[in-house]
Amino acid sequence: TISAITALPAAISTGKVLSVNITPNSTLSQASNNSSTYADISGVDLVITPVSTSSKFVLYTNFSFDTGGNTDGIRSRLTYNHSGISQTNVDSAYEDYGDKVSADRLVAFTSSHYYLAPSTTNEITFRLQFSNQGSGTAYLNRKTLRITAWEYA
């Protein structure tokens, strides 16, 4: 579920923000992953139908995490799916982006920015995924998790 913050202009012209969408404030419980395989964070998808095939997106994610004192860190990535295609990295350069600790526990807040030009007017589902980085279990506090998307022409 998303909330549209700005309305579409009557005439679309380049350089204009067409919509701003953000995941709703979430009261979901903490998520955990004890695997180095990425897992979906359920209940916080951002679903958008682009206005035009030439629409572009600037995306921003933020969340807090906890290594629990038993893992080396956490990795995250933002994915998208349109037309029933499987979740695909928005930017593969961020595939293994993460926060790492060499000893003890790390509790932190992190954010990332992305750019995407999907060339579609099909509905897009943006989803955040995470995994541990090392052994043990990584925890994600979904209370502060947000995905924000600015669609522009």
Helices and strands as residue ranges (DSSP letters): E 3-4, E 17-22, E 31-33, E 39-40, E 46-48, E 56-66, E 73-82, E 88-89, G 92-94, E 98-100, E 107-116, E 124-132, E 138-152
